[in-house]
Amino acid sequence: MFSQRESRDELGIGRIRDALSDTLFPGTSFLLTRARYLLFVPWLYCEGSRRGHAGPKLTQWVEWNERQLIGALHRGGDRAGLIGRFAGAAVRDLPSSIYWNTLRRFGILRRDGTESQVAGLRQISRPQDEATEFLEHSDAVWAPSIPSAPGEFFNFESCNFALTHDEATWLAERIVDAVPESLLQFLVMRGKHLPDNTAYAWEDPEAVEAEGAVRDALDEARRFSVAVHGASLLYNLLLAERAEELGLSRYDGSRDRYITRLDEWQKDSQEIDAGAWDLNRLWALVAVQGSPAALTTRSFISEWVDLARAGTGTRLADDGDARELIRRRERQQKRGQARLINDRLMRQWGGASGSARLNFRWPVVRRILNEIVDGRKNGHAGA
């Protein structure tokens, strides 16, 4: 999971990456897999409470049945994105922990606190009376309007990820209400199936229809993704060269591959129009998320973009200033753990360290949105 995913942050740009991801797709995480987990978790908490469990006993009951759910989903046949697909019931991270913050951000979980803290609260709101039948009680832990679980769900014999029409519609409404003025809200409201062959949101024909602040954020994400990809490729080129110096033959050919990719990147980087890019817009977007980029990070990005602006025609692979910038940044970030100066860690290099272009969780978001679209369109039934 962590070898080439966006969790790798070799050059210390993770705060900017996450801020842009949260701007475009609030409440999401690259760990999310399937949309129906957003219903599975509250169903389990509410059912455990209905059966009389509370506090630690409720936590234990939910955890036990999350592990039973793995088997039910496995028997259901649709195993893509199944948490515990390979580890089975022994999986360490359960859906409740992975989806917890998303559940809260989308307003499905209405109370703050950890899983154990929330387990100590009343899970089911008081019965509604006629005067308040359209209101959600303030004491509810979970959104009272959540669709009911299928009758056979808690048998854990067989289950699948297909959303029913009601489930998909409800999730769409929750997201639209919870994440205003975001690309996520825009795409949910468009309600169209997104093609599976797009690697980035700015390649999607629906996403590029966004306007105003939403489109501006998408453009900033595109520029940043393209720009820092060059820095990541140069970093890996330096690692490949160091591997050659150490006689690590298993990486033979890596240097040439990264040189080729850097040459291709220099052609691709022309599309971001670096000369007209006002980085102040980027810093403002990041600051809105409550975690401004550090001065050293801003300086690094600014220096790197200036190199792209220079456009001297010099191959980046041979640019001494660019090479020194990357070396300095790694030392600044990792100190004694920097691979370029730590031969022990260099020998553990896997051949690629954060060399993929940033996609800001797009593959995850696209799958979840398409599941909602399919559920609303097809009205799948079943547990």
N, C-alpha and C positions, 0 to 999 in steps of 0.2 A: 504493500500500500504506500509506503513512504519512500520508495526508491525514485520515482519520477513524478509524483503527484505534486500539487501546488503547496503541499506542506513544507517542501524543501525551500529554504531561504538562505542560500549560500552568500548572497551579497547584501543582506540586511534590508530588503525592500518589502518585507512581509507586511509591515504596517500600512504602506500605501496600497499594496495588493488587496488587503482585507478591507480597507476603507472603500476602495472602488467597488469591490464585490458587494459590500453591504449597501452601497449607494444604489447599485443596479438591482440587486436581488436581496433585499432586507430579510433577515431571519433565516437565510439558508446557510448551508455548510457543505463543504466538499464531501463530507461523510454521509450525507443523505443518500438513500438509494431508491425507495419506492414511496409513492404518495400515501398508500393506505396505512402505513405505519402511523400516520398522523391521527388515525382513528383507532388502530389496534391498542395503543398505549392508554388513552382515556377509557376505552371500553374495559380494559383490565382493571384499572383503578376503581371505576364505578361499580363493576361487578363484585370485586373483592369487598368493597364497602357494603354493598347490598347483602353480602353473605355474612356480615358481622365483623369483618376484620378492620382493624385500625392500628395506627402507629407502626411499630416494628413488625407486627404480624401481617399487616397489609403489605408492607414492603416485601416481606418474604413470600407472601402469596403471589404478588405480581411477578416477582423475579422467577419463581418456580414456573408460573404459567407462560411467561415470556419464553422460557426454554422449551416448554411443551409446544408452543406455537411454531418453533423452528421445524419440528417434525411434521406438524400439520401442513405447513407451507411446502415443505420438501415433498410430501406426498401429493400435494396439489399440482405439482409438475412445473409451475413457473418459478424457476429458481434464480433467475437473473436478479441481482440486487438483494438476494436473501441474506440477511445478517445471520451468520452462523452456518452458511452453506457448507463450509468445509470442516469447521470445528464442531459443528452440531451443538448439542446442549452444553458443551464445555466452553463455548465462546465467552470471552472475557467481557467485551463491551456489548451490552444489550440495547435494544431499540429505545428504551426509556431514557437511558443516559445520552444516547446519540441525538435523539430528537427533542430533548427537554427544552432547550433554549428556543428552538423553532416553534414548539407548541405554545410557549409563552408569548413569543413575538407575534404569532398569528392570532392571539386571543383565544386559543382553544383551552389553554391552561390560564386561569385568570388570577392566580395567586403567585407571589414571589416565594422563593425558597428552594432548597434542595429537594431531592426525591424523598428523603427521610422526613424532612420538615413538612412537606406537603402531605405525606401519608398520615400525619398526625391531625390533619384538619378534616372537617366533614366533607366527604367527597360528593355527596348528592345534596342538592339544594332542597329546601322545604317545599312541600307541594304548593303549586300555584293556585290561587283562587281566581274567581271570575274577574275581579277588578284588576288583576295583574297578570292575566294569562298571556299577555304579549310582552311582558317585561322579564328580563333575566335578573334573578335575585342576586343581590350584592354579595351574599355569603357563599355563592357557588364556587367551588374550586375549578370545575370544568364548565365550559359553556353549556348551559342547560338545553340548548337547541340542537345539540349534536345528534345525528341520526342514530337510531338504536342498532346494536349489533344483531346480525342474523341469529335466529333462534338456535341454530346448531353450532354457532361459533365456539362456544365454551366446551364443546365436546372434544375439541382439538383432534379430530380425526382427519380432516382434510380442509384446506383453506387455500385461497388464492389472493392475488394482488389486484384483481379487477374491481374497480370502483363501480358501485351501482349509480344510477342516474342521480338519486337523492344525495348520496355521499359526495359525488363529484361536484354537484351544484352547491352543496353546503360548504365544501372546502374552497371553492372558487369565491363564494361570498365572503368567507372569513378573510381570505388573502386580500381581496379588493378593499375591504374595510380597514385592514391592518397596515397596509404598506402603500399609502397614497403617494402619488407623484414619483413613482419608481417604474423602471422598465418591467419589473415583475408584475405590478398591477396592470400596466398597459397591455402586456401579453395575455394575461388572464382575461381581461375585458375583451380583447380581440377574439378570443375563443377559437382560434384556428390551430390545426395540427401543424407542428413545426417540422420541417424536413430533418432527417437524421444525418445528413451528410455535411452539416455545417460544424466547423470546429470552434467557431467564435460567434458571439451574439451579433457582431457587426457584419457577419456574412449572411444572417438570416433575413429573408425578404420581409417578414413581419416586423422584426425589431427595428429595421432601418426606417420604418414608417413613423417611428416616434418623433415627436417634435418638442421644441422648447428645451426646458432644463433636462428632461429625460434624454433627449438626443445629444445634448451637450455632454452629459455624463458618459454616454456611450462613446462619443468621439474621444474624450479624454482617456478612457480605458483603452481604446484602440491604439492611440498614440503611445501610451505608456507601455503597453504590451509589446509593441514592435520595438520601441527604443531600448528597453532593458533586455530584450532577447539578445541583442548584439553583445551587451556586456556579459551575459551568461555564456554565450558561445566563446567569447575571448577568454573568459575564466577557464573554461574547459580546455581550450587550446593550450593555455599555459600549464594546466595539469597534465595534458598529454605529452607536452615537451619534457616536463619534469619526470614523467614516467619513463620516457626514453633515456634520460640521463641516468636514472637508477637501474636501467637494464630490465625493466618489467616488460618482457616480451609479449605478454598476453594483451598488451595494449598497442601492439604494432598496427600501424595504419590509422590510429585515432587522430594523430596530428593532421594528416592529409584530409581526413573527413571533416574536421572542424575548420580547416582553412577553406574548404569548399563551401561549407555552410555559412561561414562569415562573408565570403564573396557574394553568396546569394542574398544574405541579409542586407548587405550594403545596397543592393539593387531594390530590395523590398522596402527598405527604410525611406526611400524617396516618397512613398505614398503618404507618409505622415506629415509632410511639409514642415520639417523641423524648423526651418527658418521663420515660419509664421507662428510657431507654437509658443504661446504665453504660459509659462509654467506657473504663474500666479493663479491661474484658474485651477490647475491641478492641486496646488497647496490648499486653496480654499475648499475644494471638494473634500479633501482628506480631513481638514480641520472640522468640517461640519459633523463628521462622525465621532467627534470628541476625542480624537487621538492624533494631534498634529504630528507631522513628520519631524524627526529630530533634525537639528541644524546640520549635523554631519551627513545625514542621509540626503537632505536637500542639496547640499554642496556636491555630493557625489553625483546625483542625478543631473544637476545643472552642468557639471563639467563633462559628463558623458554626452549630454545633448549638444553641448557646444562642439564636441568632436564630430558629431553627426552633421551639425550645421556647417562645419568648415568645408566639407565637400572638396577636399584637395585632390582627390583621386588616388591618394595613397592607400594601398591595401591595409585594411585595419589590422590584419594579422602581423604586419611589419611596423605598425605605428608605435614608436617608443613611448610617447606620452600616454597613449591608451593602455599599453601594457603596464606602465608604472601605476596608473590610476587604479587598475584592477588589483594589482599586488598590494597597494596601499590600503584599498578598501577591505581586502580579506584580512590583513593584519589588524586593521582597526576593529573589525567585527569579531575575530576569533583569537587574536593575540597568539599565544603559544600553540593553539589548536589549529592554526592556519596550515592547510595542507602544503602550500608552496614552500613552507619553511620547516615543516614537521615530517620527516621522512617516514616515521612509523605510521602516521595517518595516511601519508601518500600511498603507502603500500597496500592500504585497505580500500583505495579508491575503486569504485565500481565501473569506471569508464564514462560516467555521465553524472554530473551533479547539478541538478536544477537547470538542465539545458533545454527544457521544453518551453514553448512560448506560453505566457499567462493566458488563461481562458476565463478567469473570474467565475468559476463554477458553472460555466455554461452547459457542459454535458449533463450535469446533475439536474440543473434547473429545467433543461429541455425535456428530459425524461419525465419529470414530475408534472410539468405542464401538459405534456401529451397524454399522460394517464388521466388527468382531469378532463381534457378535451374528449378523449375516447369514452370516458364514463358518461359524460353528459350527452354524447351523441348516440352511443350504443345501448346505454342503460343495462350494462351487464348485471346479471343476477348471480347469486351464489355466495357461499361463505368465504 
